[in-house]
């Protein structure tokens, strides 16, 4: 029997707009055979963000928009 992969729980506070984006993305990725959860969208987003950083494809302005959206500076 294969070992179960260890996982960690992360709790974050997101805005209503960000929650709406997660919901819409999960809906768009889902199909009748497979429903995609918001948690899966977050995990996919983490993988895509990491790949963009490693490939040098991340726009530095992206982080500025994030800090403005969450109220921190």
C-alpha positions in Angstrom: 0.0 0.0 0.0 1.5 3.4 -1.0 2.2 6.0 1.7 -0.2 8.9 1.8 1.4 12.2 0.8 1.9 14.6 3.7 -0.1 17.8 3.3 -0.4 21.0 5.2 -3.4 23.2 5.9 -3.0 26.9 5.1 -5.6 29.5 6.2 -5.6 32.8 4.4 -8.0 35.7 4.4 -9.2 36.6 0.9 -11.5 39.4 -0.4 -15.0 38.7 -1.7 -13.7 39.5 -5.2 -10.9 36.9 -4.9 -13.4 34.3 -3.6 -15.5 35.1 -6.7 -12.5 34.6 -8.9 -11.8 31.2 -7.3 -15.4 30.2 -7.8 -15.6 31.2 -11.4 -12.2 29.5 -12.2 -13.3 26.3 -10.5 -16.6 26.4 -12.5 -14.7 27.0 -15.8 -12.3 24.2 -15.2 -15.1 21.8 -14.2 -17.0 19.5 -16.6 -19.8 17.0 -16.1 -17.3 14.2 -15.4 -15.2 16.2 -12.9 -16.0 19.0 -10.6 -12.9 21.2 -9.7 -12.8 22.6 -6.1 -11.6 26.0 -5.1 -8.8 24.3 -3.2 -7.7 22.6 -6.4 -7.7 26.0 -8.2 -5.4 27.4 -5.4 -3.0 24.4 -5.6 -2.9 24.7 -9.4 -2.3 28.5 -9.1 0.6 27.8 -6.7 2.2 25.5 -9.2 1.7 27.9 -12.1 3.1 30.8 -10.1 6.1 28.8 -9.1 6.8 27.8 -12.7 6.5 31.4 -13.9 9.0 32.5 -11.2 11.4 29.7 -12.1 11.1 30.5 -15.8 11.7 34.2 -15.2 8.2 35.0 -16.7 6.7 36.8 -13.7 5.8 40.4 -14.2 7.2 42.4 -11.2 4.1 44.7 -11.3 2.0 41.7 -10.3 3.1 42.0 -6.7 2.3 45.7 -6.6 -1.3 45.0 -7.6 -1.5 42.3 -4.8 -0.4 44.6 -2.0 -2.8 47.3 -3.2 -5.7 44.8 -3.2 -5.1 43.4 0.3 -4.5 46.8 1.9 -0.9 46.1 3.0 2.1 48.1 1.9 
